[in-house]
Amino acid sequence: MSLLVLGVTFGLIFLAELPDKTMVATIVLSSRYAPLPVFCGAATGMVINSAVAVGAGRLLELLPHRVLGTIVAALFAAGALYLLLIRESSEERIGERKAAKPRTSRHVVLTSLAVILVAELGDLTQVLTANLAAHYHQPWSVFLGACLALVTVVGIGVASGRTLLRALPLGVIRKAAGFVLVGFAVYSALSAAT
C-alpha cells in the first residue's frame, strides 16, 4: 500500500468528481429523500464502480509501456477537455431526470445505487481510476483512494443538498479539475516518450 498513490488518487478523483453529474444527481436525490438511504445507495455504487475501474486498469497494465503511456495521456487529455468544455446546466438536468419517486428507504437505497451505477459507468472518474491503476501498478492504493474520494463527494452531496452549489459554483470546480488533468496528460505524454 502506497500512501503517496492513495493521496494522489484521492486528490485527483475528488477534484474530478465534484463537478460531475453524479454529484448533481446525489444533491438532487438528497434534496428529495432521506439522506441516509441516499448515501448508502450512492456510496455502494461508487465502491462497485471503483472496483470495476481498477480491474480495467489491471488489464491496461498488460500493454507495452509506450502504448500504455500514450493511452493514459490521451484519456487524461480527453478528461480535461470534458471538464473544460461541458456545460453545467446539462448536468443539472441529467441529475434531476434520474431521480425517481421511491416510497421506502429500501427503494431510496436501490434508486440511488442504480442512478450512481448508470451515471458512473464509463464516466470520467472511472476512466481516471483505471488509468491510475495502470500507471502506478498499485491497485489497492488506487482502489482505496478512489473509494475514499468518491464516498467523500457523495457525503458532501448528501450533507449539503443544493447549498454547496450556491457557495462554490460547479463551473469553477470543473475548470480547476480540467487544468489539473491537463498537467497529468502532459506528464503522462512525456513519460511515454522516454
TORFIDO-859859 format. One record per residue: residue number from 1; residue in three letters; x, y, z of N, C-alpha, C in turn. Coordinates in steps of 0.05 Angstrom, whole numbers, plus 5000, padded with zeros to 4 digits. Each point is the difference from the previous one (the first is absolute). Layout:
% residues N
     k     r   n_c1   n_c2   n_c3   ca_c1   ca_c2   ca_c3   c_c1   c_c2   c_c3
   NUM   ALA      X      Y      Z       X       Y       Z      X      Y      Z
...
END
This chain:
% residues 194
     k     r   n_c1   n_c2   n_c3   ca_c1   ca_c2   ca_c3   c_c1   c_c2   c_c3
     1   MET   5017   4976   5000    4983    5024    5000   5018   5025   5000
     2   SER   4996   5017   4981    5015    5025    4998   4982   5024   5007
     3   LEU   5008   5014   5022    4985    5023    5008   5001   5022   4979
     4   LEU   5023   5002   4986    5002    5021    4980   4980   4995   4977
     5   VAL   4999   4975   4991    4981    4993    4978   4971   5004   5010
     6   LEU   4995   4992   5025    4973    5004    5011   4993   5029   5001
     7   GLY   5019   5017   5009    4995    5029    5001   4996   5013   4973
     8   VAL   5017   4993   4981    4997    5010    4973   4973   4992   4988
     9   THR   4993   4975   5003    4975    4990    4990   4976   5014   5013
    10   PHE   5001   5002   5027    4979    5015    5014   4997   5028   4989
    11   GLY   5022   5015   4999    4998    5028    4991   4989   5003   4972
    12   LEU   5011   4984   4982    4991    5002    4972   4971   4992   4996
    13   ILE   4992   4977   5012    4973    4991    4996   4980   5018   5015
    14   PHE   5007   5010   5023    4983    5018    5015   4995   5025   4984
    15   LEU   5022   5012   4989    4997    5024    4985   4984   4996   4974
    16   ALA   5004   4977   4987    4985    4995    4975   4971   4993   5005
    17   GLU   4994   4988   5023    4972    4991    5006   4983   5023   5009
    18   LEU   5011   5020   5013    4983    5022    5011   4982   5013   4979
    19   PRO   5011   5006   4976    4982    5013    4980   4985   4980   4983
    20   ASP   5001   4975   5007    4989    4979    4982   4969   4998   5004
    21   LYS   4988   4988   4980    4971    4996    5001   4991   4982   5023
    22   THR   5018   4983   5009    4994    4983    5023   4996   5016   5025
    23   MET   5017   5021   5004    4997    5018    5022   4973   5014   4999
    24   VAL   4993   5009   4976    4975    5014    4997   4977   4980   5006
    25   ALA   5002   4976   4990    4979    4980    5005   4997   4994   5030
    26   THR   5022   4998   5014    5000    4996    5029   4987   5023   5014
    27   ILE   5006   5024   4992    4988    5024    5012   4970   5000   4996
    28   VAL   4992   4994   4975    4971    4999    4994   4986   4979   5016
    29   LEU   5012   4975   5001    4987    4979    5015   4998   5007   5030
    30   SER   5022   5012   5011    4999    5006    5029   4982   5024   5006
    31   SER   4995   5016   4980    4981    5022    5006   4971   4991   4999
    32   ARG   4995   4976   4989    4973    4989    4998   4994   4978   5020
    33   TYR   5021   4985   5008    4996    4976    5016   5018   5001   5025
    34   ALA   4995   4981   5018    5015    4998    5025   5030   4996   4993
    35   PRO   5017   5015   5014    5029    5000    4993   5014   4973   5004
    36   LEU   4994   4985   5022    5015    4976    5005   4996   4978   4978
    37   PRO   4975   4995   4992    4997    4980    4978   5013   5009   4974
    38   VAL   4999   5026   4994    5013    5011    4976   5030   4995   5002
    39   PHE   5012   5006   5023    5029    4996    5004   5007   4971   4997
    40   CYS   4985   4982   5013    5006    4971    4999   5000   4990   4971
    41   GLY   4979   5007   4985    4998    4991    4973   5022   5012   4982
    42   ALA   5004   5026   5002    5020    5013    4983   5028   4991   5007
    43   ALA   5007   4997   5025    5026    4992    5009   5006   4971   4990
    44   THR   4980   4983   5002    5003    4972    4990   5005   5000   4970
    45   GLY   4986   5017   4985    5004    5002    4971   5028   5010   4994
    46   MET   5010   5018   5015    5028    5011    4996   5021   4978   5005
    47   VAL   4996   4984   5021    5019    4979    5006   5000   4979   4977
    48   ILE   4977   4992   4991    4998    4981    4978   5014   5010   4975
    49   ASN   4994   5025   4993    5012    5012    4976   5030   5003   5003
    50   SER   5010   5005   5024    5029    5002    5004   5013   4972   4996
    51   ALA   4987   4980   5009    5011    4972    4997   5001   4993   4970
    52   VAL   4980   5007   4985    5000    4996    4971   5022   5015   4987
    53   ALA   5004   5025   5008    5021    5017    4988   5028   4989   5005
    54   VAL   5005   4992   5025    5026    4989    5007   5005   4974   4984
    55   GLY   4979   4984   4997    5003    4976    4984   5007   5006   4971
    56   ALA   4988   5020   4989    5006    5009    4973   5029   5010   4998
    57   GLY   5008   5015   5021    5028    5010    5001   5020   4977   5001
    58   ARG   4993   4979   5014    5018    4977    5001   5004   4988   4972
    59   LEU   4978   5000   4984    5002    4990    4973   5018   5018   4983
    60   LEU   4997   5027   5004    5017    5019    4985   5029   4996   5006
    61   GLU   5007   4990   5024    5028    4996    5007   5014   4980   4981
    62   LEU   4985   4983   4987    5011    4980    4982   5012   5012   4974
    63   LEU   4992   5025   4995    5010    5013    4975   5029   5009   5004
    64   PRO   5015   5002   4977    5027    5010    5002   5001   5029   5011
    65   HIS   5022   5007   5013    5003    5026    5014   4992   5024   4982
    66   ARG   5011   5002   4976    4994    5023    4983   4970   5001   4992
    67   VAL   4989   4977   4994    4972    4999    4992   4982   5008   5024
    68   LEU   5006   4989   5023    4985    5006    5024   5002   5030   5006
    69   GLY   5025   5011   5000    5004    5028    5006   4985   5018   4980
    70   THR   4999   4993   4975    4986    5015    4980   4970   4999   5005
    71   ILE   4989   4977   5006    4972    4997    5006   4992   5016   5025
    72   VAL   5017   4998   5021    4995    5014    5025   5000   5030   4995
    73   ALA   5020   5010   4985    5002    5029    4994   4975   5009   4984
    74   ALA   4992   4984   4980    4976    5007    4984   4975   5001   5017
    75   LEU   4997   4980   5018    4976    5000    5017   5000   5023   5020
    76   PHE   5023   5007   5011    5002    5023    5017   4993   5026   4984
    77   ALA   5010   5002   4976    4994    5023    4983   4970   5001   4994
    78   ALA   4988   4977   4994    4972    5000    4994   4984   5008   5025
    79   GLY   5008   4990   5023    4987    5008    5025   5002   5030   5005
    80   ALA   5024   5011   4994    5004    5029    5003   4981   5016   4982
    81   LEU   4999   4991   4975    4982    5013    4981   4971   4999   5009
    82   TYR   4992   4976   5009    4973    4997    5010   4994   5020   5022
    83   LEU   5018   5001   5020    4995    5018    5023   5001   5030   4992
    84   LEU   5017   5006   4981    5003    5028    4992   4977   5009   4981
    85   LEU   4988   4982   4985    4981    5007    4980   4971   4993   5006
    86   ILE   4994   4983   5020    4973    4991    5006   4984   5024   5011
    87   ARG   4974   5000   4994    4983    5021    5011   4986   4991   5025
    88   GLU   5001   5017   5020    4989    4994    5027   4970   4993   4999
    89   SER   4985   5015   4985    4970    4997    5001   4992   4973   4989
    90   SER   5014   4988   4981    4992    4974    4990   5004   4979   5021
    91   GLU   5020   5002   5017    5005    4981    5022   4978   5002   5021
    92   GLU   4991   5024   5006    4979    5003    5019   4974   4986   4991
    93   ARG   4994   5003   4974    4976    4987    4989   5003   4970   5001
    94   ILE   5024   4989   4995    5004    4971    5002   4994   4990   5028
    95   GLY   5011   5014   5020    4996    4992    5028   4971   5001   5007
    96   GLU   4985   5020   4992    4972    5002    5007   4983   4979   4985
    97   ARG   5007   4994   4976    4985    4981    4985   5003   4971   5011
    98   LYS   5023   4994   5013    5005    4973    5010   4987   4995   5027
    99   ALA   4990   5020   5013    4989    4997    5027   4971   4990   4997
   100   ALA   4996   4975   5007    4973    4988    4999   4985   5005   5026
   101   LYS   4977   4988   5003    4983    5005    5024   4998   4974   5017
   102   PRO   5022   4992   5013    4998    4976    5017   4983   5006   5025
   103   ARG   4988   4979   5011    4982    5004    5023   5013   4993   5027
   104   THR   5017   4980   5001    5011    4991    5025   5030   5005   5001
   105   SER   5013   4996   5023    5029    5003    5002   5014   4981   4982
   106   ARG   4990   4976   4999    5012    4980    4982   4999   5009   4971
   107   HIS   4978   5011   4992    4997    5011    4972   5019   5023   4996
   108   VAL   5004   5017   5020    5018    5023    4997   5028   4990   4997
   109   VAL   5008   4980   5016    5027    4988    4997   5004   4988   4972
   110   LEU   4981   4985   4991    5002    4987    4974   5000   5020   4977
   111   THR   4983   5020   5003    4999    5021    4980   5027   5015   4999
   112   SER   5011   5007   5023    5025    5014    5001   5022   4983   4988
   113   LEU   5001   4975   5008    5019    4981    4989   4999   4998   4970
   114   ALA   4976   4997   4989    4996    4998    4971   5008   5026   4986
   115   VAL   4993   5023   5011    5007    5025    4987   5031   5003   4999
   116   ILE   5013   4993   5021    5030    5003    5001   5013   4980   4982
   117   LEU   4990   4975   5000    5012    4979    4982   4998   5008   4971
   118   VAL   4977   5010   4992    4996    5008    4973   5016   5026   4993
   119   ALA   4999   5019   5018    5013    5026    4995   5031   4996   4999
   120   GLU   5011   4983   5016    5029    4997    5002   5012   4980   4980
   121   LEU   4983   4984   4988    5011    4980    4981   5013   5014   4976
   122   GLY   5026   4996   4997    5014    5013    4979   5005   5030   5004
   123   ASP   4994   5010   5024    5002    5028    5007   5030   5008   5002
   124   LEU   5005   5026   5000    5027    5010    5002   5015   4989   5024
   125   THR   4988   5000   5023    5015    4991    5024   5005   4970   4999
   126   GLN   4982   4985   4987    5005    4971    4997   5024   4996   4981
   127   VAL   5001   5015   4978    5022    4998    4982   5026   5009   5013
   128   LEU   4999   5022   5016    5024    5009    5014   5009   4979   5020
   129   THR   4982   4987   5014    5008    4979    5019   5014   4978   4986
   130   ALA   4989   4991   4977    5013    4979    4984   5028   5009   4991
   131   ASN   5003   5025   4991    5026    5011    4992   5019   5000   5023
   132   LEU   4991   5009   5023    5018    5001    5023   5009   4972   5009
   133   ALA   4982   4981   4999    5007    4972    5007   5021   4989   4981
   134   ALA   4997   5006   4974    5019    4991    4980   5026   5015   5003
   135   HIS   4999   5025   5005    5025    5017    5002   5017   4993   5024
   136   TYR   4987   4998   5023    5015    4996    5025   5005   4971   5008
   137   HIS   4986   4981   4988    5003    4972    5007   4996   4995   5030
   138   GLN   4982   5015   5011    4993    4998    5029   4969   4998   5002
   139   PRO   4989   4977   4992    4970    4999    4999   4986   5006   5026
   140   TRP   5011   4990   5023    4986    5004    5025   5001   5029   5009
   141   SER   5023   5013   4995    5003    5029    5007   4981   5017   4983
   142   VAL   4999   4994   4974    4982    5014    4982   4971   4995   5008
   143   PHE   4993   4975   5005    4972    4993    5007   4992   5015   5025
   144   LEU   5017   4999   5021    4993    5013    5025   4998   5030   4997
   145   GLY   5019   5012   4985    5000    5029    4995   4975   5009   4985
   146   ALA   4993   4984   4979    4976    5006    4984   4975   4997   5017
   147   CYS   4998   4979   5015    4976    4995    5017   4997   5023   5020
   148   LEU   5022   5007   5013    4998    5021    5020   4992   5027   4988
   149   ALA   5011   5006   4976    4993    5025    4987   4971   5000   4991
   150   LEU   4991   4978   4988    4972    4999    4990   4980   5000   5022
   151   VAL   5006   4985   5021    4981    4999    5023   5000   5027   5015
   152   THR   5022   5013   5000    5001    5027    5012   4983   5020   4984
   153   VAL   5002   4998   4974    4983    5018    4983   4971   4993   5004
   154   VAL   4993   4975   5001    4972    4992    5006   4991   5011   5026
   155   GLY   5017   4998   5021    4994    5011    5026   4995   5030   4999
   156   ILE   5017   5014   4985    4997    5029    4997   4973   5006   4986
   157   GLY   4995   4985   4979    4975    5005    4986   4975   4995   5017
   158   VAL   5001   4978   5015    4978    4993    5018   4997   5021   5022
   159   ALA   5022   5008   5012    4999    5018    5023   4993   5029   4992
   160   SER   5008   5007   4976    4996    5028    4992   4975   5006   4984
   161   GLY   4989   4979   4987    4978    5005    4983   5007   5021   4979
   162   ARG   4984   5019   4996    5005    5020    4980   5017   5024   5010
   163   THR   5005   5001   5026    5015    5022    5012   5028   5002   4988
   164   LEU   5013   4977   4995    5027    5000    4990   5002   5015   4973
   165   LEU   4980   4996   4983    5001    5012    4974   4998   5031   5001
   166   ARG   4988   5010   5020    4999    5030    5003   5026   5011   5010
   167   ALA   5014   4985   5017    5025    5009    5012   5024   4997   4981
   168   LEU   5001   4978   4985    5023    4995    4983   4989   4990   4973
   169   PRO   4999   5017   4980    4989    4992    4974   5014   4976   4987
   170   LEU   4985   4982   4988    5011    4977    4987   5020   5008   4978
   171   GLY   4994   5022   4987    5018    5010    4978   5028   5005   5010
   172   VAL   5003   5012   5023    5027    5005    5011   5014   4974   5007
   173   ILE   4986   4982   5013    5012    4974    5007   5007   4985   4975
   174   ARG   4983   5001   4980    5005    4985    4975   5025   5011   4986
   175   LYS   5003   5026   4999    5023    5012    4986   5026   4992   5015
   176   ALA   5000   5001   5027    5023    4993    5015   5008   4971   4995
   177   ALA   4980   4982   5000    5005    4972    4995   5011   4996   4972
   178   GLY   4989   5014   4981    5009    4998    4972   5029   5008   4997
   179   PHE   5009   5021   5013    5028    5008    4998   5018   4980   5014
   180   VAL   4991   4988   5022    5016    4979    5013   5003   4977   4981
   181   LEU   4979   4992   4986    5002    4978    4981   5018   5006   4976
   182   VAL   5000   5025   4992    5019    5008    4978   5029   4995   5009
   183   GLY   5006   5007   5025    5026    4994    5011   5007   4970   5000
   184   PHE   4980   4984   5009    5004    4971    4999   5004   4989   4972
   185   ALA   4985   5011   4981    5003    4992    4972   5028   5006   4989
   186   VAL   5010   5024   5006    5027    5007    4991   5021   4982   5013
   187   TYR   4997   4996   5026    5019    4983    5014   5000   4971   4989
   188   SER   4976   4989   4995    4997    4973    4989   5012   4998   4972
   189   ALA   4995   5021   4984    5011    5000    4973   5031   5001   5001
   190   LEU   5011   5016   5017    5030    5002    5003   5011   4973   5010
   191   SER   4986   4987   5019    5008    4975    5010   5000   4978   4978
   192   ALA   4980   5001   4983    4998    4980    4979   5022   5004   4979
   193   ALA   5009   5025   4996    5020    5006    4980   5028   4991   5009
   194   THR   5004   4996   5026    5026    4993    5010   5003   4970   5004
END
